[in-house]
Amino acid sequence: MDDLIEAAREIQAEAHVPYSEYLVGAALRTADGTVYVGCNIENANYSNSLHAEEVAIAEAVKEGHREFDALAVSSARRDGVTPCGMCRQTLAEFCDDEMPVYCDEGEADDGSAEVSAYALGELLPNTITEEMLE
């Protein structure tokens, strides 16, 4: 988990956030252990902005991955930011309800990452699924 948090922290340096100045990084681990990272990319038209989690999952899916086992999210403020509802729904398309989502709360006294941990299903109960659309 600390490796995922560190990867999410490191990618924040690539964020494009001229409007909010709120840097976010995400690290998504595939079932085979590959880690994909993403950062937020803002646009003057806020609705066209990309969230860090979206960027990470898009890169992974583009490379052929469809199974994921953990996500870490970190903001430069270390405020425990969680994925937004839109990102949660996107994650639910590929991840099961038990997938852990680690949210960065800063540093513990021993220097390790302090995190809040959630299951994806806890963050997004009653998900819209493919079965509901059939």
N, C-alpha and C positions, 0 to 999 in steps of 0.2 A: 504494500500500500504506500509506503514512503517513497518508493521509486515512481509510482504514478503521480503522487502529489508533486514531487520534484519536477517531473516532466511537464506537468500543468503550470507550474511556476515559471519554468524556463521559457516556455513558448510565449508567455505574456509579453516579452520584449518585442515580439513581432506584431502585436496588436496595432490596429489602426483605429484610434479612438479620439479624433480631434474635437468631438463635440461633448461627450460625457467625461472623457479622461478616466474612464472606468475600465481598466485592463482586466481581461478574463482569459484564462487558459484552461484547456481541457485535455485530458489524456484518457484514451479509450483503449482497453486491452482486448484483443481478440482471443478466441478460444485456443488458438495455437501459441499465444504469448506475445504476438506482435503488438506494439503500442503505436497508435496513431494520435497525433496531437493536433489541436486547433486553437486558434485565438479569435477574438471578436474583431470584426471588420465593419466599422460604421460607415454610413453613407448619409449625406445631407438630407436625403429623404429617408428618415429613420426606418420606414417599413422595408426598405431594401437592405438593411444591415444584416450581417450574418453573425450568429452566435458561435462561440467557441465549440460547443458540443456539436453543432451542425457541421462545422468545418471538419472536425475530427471524424465524424461518422461518414460524411460524404467521401472523404479520402479513403477510408477503410473499405467502403462499399465499392468505390471505383476500382480498388485493387482486388476485388473478388471476395471479400470477407462478408459473412452473413451471421456469424455467431460471435458474441461478445461476453466477457465474464466480469468486467469491472470498469468503472468510470471514476475519474477524479476530476474535480472542478476547483479552481482557485482564482480568487481575484487578488489584485495587488493590495487590497485593503485587508485581506485575510479575515473576511467577515462571514465565512461560512456560506457563501452564496450557493444556492441550489440551481439546477437547471430550471428554466422557465417552463410553462405548460406546453408550449409548442415543441420545445426540445424533448420534453418528457414523452410526448406522443410519438415523435420521430424515433426515439430510443425504443419505445414499446413495440414498434414495428419489427425490430430485430432482436430484442432482448426479453428474457422472461422476467416475471414479477420479482424473482429473488435476486436478480443481479444487484450487487452492492454499488452504491453511489457514495463516494467519499468527498466531503466538502471541507475545504481547508479553513481551519480556525486559527492558524498561526503556529507558533513554536511551543512545545511543551518544555518544562524545566530541564529535561534531559537532552534537549536539542532535536528531538524527533518531531515530526509533524503532529499537531493536534488536529483531529478531524471529528466531524459529525458523520456518522454512517447511517445510511438509509437503504432500504430495499426499494428498487424502482417502483414496485407495486404499491408501496407505502406512499410514495410521492405522487403517484397517479393511479388512484383506485378506479375501478370500472372503466378501464381503457376501451377506446373504440378499436375494435379488432377487424381483421379480414372477414371472420365468420359473421360478424354483424352486418356486413355489406352484401352478403350473399342472399 
